[in-house]
Amino acid sequence: MMMQNGARLNDALEAASLAVAAANDPNDDNDDGVDDGKFGIGSNFNQTLAKAYISEYMHKDLKNISSVKIAKLNCEDIPECVTGIENGEPRFFEYQVTATTNHDVVFGTEYTNVNNYDVNSNGKSRKYQNHAVDIVFVSDFSGSMDNTWGGGTKKKYLDLVDVIDKVTVELAKFNGLVNMDDNTVGYVGFNSLSRKFHSSIELSSSQYIYFGNNRRWIYRGTTVIEMCEYNQLYGNDWSKAVNNIFVEKACNSTKKRIVLDKDYNSDGDDAYFYDVDLTSDFTSFNNTISAFYPDSGTASYQGLIRGAQIVAKGDNPRRLIILLSDGNDNSSSTTTSLVNAGMCSTIRNTLDTKITSAGDDVTSKIAVIGFDYEVNNNTALQTCAGSANVFKAENTDDILNKILELISEEIGHLK
């Protein structure tokens, strides 16, 4: 009976590890950014899930489940994964479930005083990347992103650009595999609006240039950049905004002009960023966004809608919109109104009806990663993405690993 229970526990924990991997719970009940399984027993959600599998698999003589521990390991915690990355192999995450169960002795004898016994075992599973994915980083480039923070070594927007660069390094490894479609990445920055590059002109003569209502004398040889600004709203008609999410809006008649590293605009918004369409040329992509810098207010709904328009142009079976922000929108009531009107469900449902050129069904996800603020208190974004897809990151490593987890959707089984 002991051997049978050992085999059953092996099967139970292998199944439990797969279930834990599929659920993708942060394993972090105290919300401190540290996997509870490293220094404890794992999150309450994962504990409950694993115990359910153990109870289902074990024989009726199960007396109790003495202990269960769930750990979720990043690649850097697994020597095999670290070595594999050095050899150009794809990254993976590992989920470990260990348990001890206590059982009654069924056939005791008068010669033994043993009434029960323990059975110990463990199960593991890994998550690799499976299908290629089109990713749009919807990045907060409001003025607060120009501040330093405790989770990194640079200003927040620079740390974010570095994280995105590291993500593309991992995606490039997948793109290098034979007979695989290429992952692509796109970029949407937002402050109060989103922007598209229009022109860049080096002045052949000194002249007055208007920056909003400000007229500035600009010297010959200075480069003046013009960008189109987009407003995705129709006043306070939230239903119209939702019904026209995938309609690309016309450029505002007055272009946003900037001179790099100069505060010239009368509205106080001298941010430099613009849309980058989906591409697998990661070097060019990273070179472009590394020149961006933030300013002004926050309106994540502008970025989300523009991000949906860009990711809709992809041709991979998986579409992922990742909203990265350090704070609430200036008009939280607008965000709530749009979410209540169906903004996020319309984005997902529309994307999920698409078929790739190869005939594959498309599946989409909106995820939110908040850092340097309590994103879990943002009820609008919780409703938008679903609480399981809203993550709080304490530092740059957290941001990186959350993004890579979202990409790594294939569940692998380990013996």
N, C-alpha and C positions, 0 to 999 in steps of 0.2 A: 504493500500500500504506500509505503514511504517513497519508493521509486516512481510509482504512478503519479503521486502528488508532485514530485519534483519535475516530472515531464509536463504535467498540467501547468505548473507555475511557469516553466519555460515558455510554453505556448501563450499563456496569459500575458506575460510581460512583453513578448515580441509583438502581440496584437496591441497591447497598451501603448508601446512606444510609437507604433504607427499612428494610433489615434491621437496621441499627444502631438506628434509632428503635424498631422493634418489640421488639428485645432489651432495650432500656432499661437497659443496663449503666451503672453510675455513672461510667464513664470516669475512674476515680480509683484507680489501682493502689496508690499509697503511702498511701491512706486519710487524706489531710490535709484533705479537704473541698474541694479545688480541682480543677476539671476538668483532667485531664492534657493535653487538647488545646489549652488556652489557652497553655501554656508549653512544650509538648512535642509528642508524637506521638499521644497517646491511650493508653487502657488496652491491655494485652496481648490481652484478650478481643476488643475492637473491632478491633485490628490484625489479628488472625487472621481475624475474620469478613470484614473488607473485602478482605483479600488473597485469600481464597477466591473471592469474587465476581470480582475482577479476573482471577485465573488462569483461571476458568471462561469468562469472556467473551472474553479476548484470543486472538489468532491464535497459531498454533504458532511463529511467529518471535519470540515474546516471549523476550527474553534474561534479563531480571530486572526485578523491581519495585524501582525505585530508592528511592522514598520513599512513605509513606502517612501522612497526618495526619487524625485525627478530632477534631472539636470539638463539644461540646454547649453551645449558647448559651441562657441564660435570657432571658426577655423583656426584662429591663433592659439586656442586651447588644445588643439589636437595635432601632435607631431606629424602624423601621417598626412594631414591636410596641408600643413606648412611645407613639408617636403614636396608634396604634389604641386603646390603653387610654384615652387622654385623650378619645377620641371615642366611648367606650362600646363598643368592639369587644372580642371575647374574647381572652384571653391565649393565646400559643402558645410552644412551645419549638422551636428549630431545630437540626438535626443536619447538620454539614458534613463531607464526606469529600473530601479532595484527594489526588492521587497523581501520580507520575511513573513511567512505564515505559520501559524501554530495549529496543530491537529491533534485530535484525540486518538489514542491507540485503540484500534478496533478489536484486535484479537490479543488481549493481554493474557498473561498466565499467572499462576500463583507464585512463580519463581521470580517475578520482576515487579518492582514498584513504580515503573515508568508508566505514566498515564497519558502523556502527550509528548510531542516532538516538534521541532522547527524545521522548516524547509526554506532555503535561500536560493535566489536566482536573480538574473538581470536580463533585460532586453535592450536592444539598440536599434535605432533607425537613422537614416540620413536623408537630407533634402538637397538635391542637386537642381541645377537649372534644367528644364526640359525643352519646351518650345521657345523659339525666338520671340522677343517681346519688343514692342514699340513703347518707349517711355518718354513722357514729357515731365520735366521738372518745372513745376509752377512755384517760382521762388519769390519770397517776400524781399523786395528791394526798397522798403520804406526807410525813413531816416534813422530809426532805431537800429537797423542792421549795420550802421556805421559805428556802433559802440563795441567795446571789448566786452568779454563775458568770462565767467569762471570755467566754462566747458571747453575752452580752446586757448590757443596761444596768440591769436590774431583778432582783428575785428570780425564780427559775426559773418559779414558777407564774404570776407576772404576765406574764413574757415569753411563756409558752405561751398565755395568754388573749389577748394581743395578736396572736399569730400566727393563732389561730383566727378572730379578728375579720377579719383581712386575707383569709383564705381565703373567708369569707362575702361579702366585697366582690366577689371574682371570681365567685363562684357567682351573686350577684345580677345580674350583667351577663348571664349565660346565661339566667337566669330571665326577663329582660326581653325576650328574643327572641320573635318572633311564632311561634305554632304549635309551641311547645316545651313539654314537661312541665317542672315545676319540680324543681330539686334540693332535697333536704331534708337537714338536719343534726340529729343528736341527740348527747347527751352522757352519758357514764358516768364518774364519778370513782371512784377506788378508793384505799384505803389497805389496811388488813387486811380490809375488807369493802366492799361497795357500799351505797348508801343511796337511799331514796326519801322525798320530803317528805311529812310527815304533818299537821302543824298548826303554827300560830304564834299564840301567845296573849299579849296584853298584860295583865299582872296588874292587877286592880282594887283589890287590897289587898296589903300586904306579908305575906309568908308564907315558911315553910320549903319548899324544893324539893329533891328528891333528884336528884343527878347521879351515876349509878352508886351507889356506897356513900357518897358525900359528901353531907351535908345542908348546904345553904346558905340563909342568910337573904336573900331576894330582895325588893327594895323595889317598892312600887306603881309602876306605869308601865313596868316592865321587860318587854321582850318575851322570852318563852321559846319556843324553837323545838324541836319534836319531829320526829324522823326515824325511819323504819323502817330497820333494818339487815338485810341479807340475807346468808345463808351458803349458797353454792352446793354445798357438800360434804356428803357423808354419811359422816362419820368418815373412815376410810381405805379406803372402798369406792370405788375410782376408777372402776370400770366402771359402778356405779350413778350416780355423778355425771355421767359422760359420757352415759349413756342418758337422763338427765333434764335435759339442758342446756336444752331449750326449754320446760321446765316452770317457770313463774314461782313462786318460792318464797314461802312465807308470811312475813309480817313477824315479826321476833323479838318475843316477848311484852313485853319491856322496851324501851321506846323510848329512843333516844339523845337526851338533852336537852342543849341548849347555849344560852348567852347570847353573842351575837356579841362577839368580842374579849375573852372572859373564859376563863381556864383553871380551870374548875370540876370537870371530870370526874375521878373517882377513878382511872380507867384511863389518864389522861394523854392521852386522845384528844378534843380539842376542835375537830377539823376541821369545816368547814362546806362541804358539797357534797351534791348529790343528782342523781338521774337527770333528764334532760330528754328527753322524747319527740321523735321526728322532727317537724320543723317547717320551713316556708319563711319564717316570720316571724323573719328574722335579727336584727332590732333587739331584739326581746324576748328572743331566745336569748342574745345577747351581753350584754344588761343583766343577765340572770340569772346567767350563769357568772362575770361580772366581780366578783360579791360573794363568790365562794367563796374559801376558804383552806385550806391543808393541815395535817396533823398525823399522827403515829403511823407504823405500819409499812407494808410493801409486799406485796401479793398480786395480781399482775397477772391470774392465772387467775380471780379473782373478777370483775374488770372485763371480761375477755374473754367470759365466759359471760353476764354481764348485757348486754353490748353485742350479743351474738348475739340475745338475746331481743328487744331493742329494734329492731335493724335488720330482723328478720324481719317486723315490722309494716309495713314500707314497701311501696310499690307501684311503684317504679321498676325497670327491668330490670337495673340495676347496683347492687350492694350492696358497700359498702366499710367495713371495720372497721380503724381506724388506732389502734394502741397506741402511746402516747407516754409514755416513762419515762426517768428519770435513774439507774436502778440495778436490780440484781438483786432478786428476791423474797427475803424473809426466810427462807422455806422453799423453797429451790430444788429439794429432793427432791420436794416436792408438785407443783410445776410439771412436773418431768420425768415423774413418775408419771402425771399427767393427760394430758400430750402422748403418752406411750407407750400410754396406754389409748385414744387416738383423739379427744381433745378437739377439736383444730383441724380434722382431716379431717371429723369429724362436723358441725361448724359449717358448713364449706364445702359438703359434700355435701347437707346438708339445705336450705340456702339455694338451691343450684343446681337443686333439683328443683321449685322454686316457679315459678308462672306469674303474671304481672301481670294486672290486671283488663282490660288491653287485649290480652291473649293473647300477650305477649312472654315468652320464656324469661329466667330470671334467671341472671346470672353474678355470683359473689362473690369477694372477695379479703380476706385478712387481711394487713396490712402492719405492720411495727414500725419506729418511728423512735426510736433511742436517742440521748441527748445527755448530755454530761458524764460518760460512762462508756463502757467498751469493750463495746458491745452485741454486737460480732462474737464475743466470747468466751462469750456466753450461748447455749449449745448447745441448750437447751430451746426458746427462741424461734426459733433458726435452724431447728430441725426443724419447729416449729409453722407458721411462715409460709413456710418455704422461704428459702434463703439469698438468692435474688434479690429477695426482698421485705423484707429486713432492712437498714436503712440507719443509718449513723452520721452524726449532724449535729454540726458544730462550733460553730454559732451559729444565731441566730434566722432569718437569711436562708436557711440550709441547711434548717431545718425547714420553712419556708414553701415553698421550691421543691420539696422532696421531696413534700409534700402535693399541691401543684399538679400535679406530674408524674403522680402516681397518678391524679388526676382527668382529666388530659388524655390520653385513650386513642386518639383518632382520629388516624390517620396521613394526612397530606396530602402530595401530590407537587408539587414546584416544578420548573419548567423553568429 
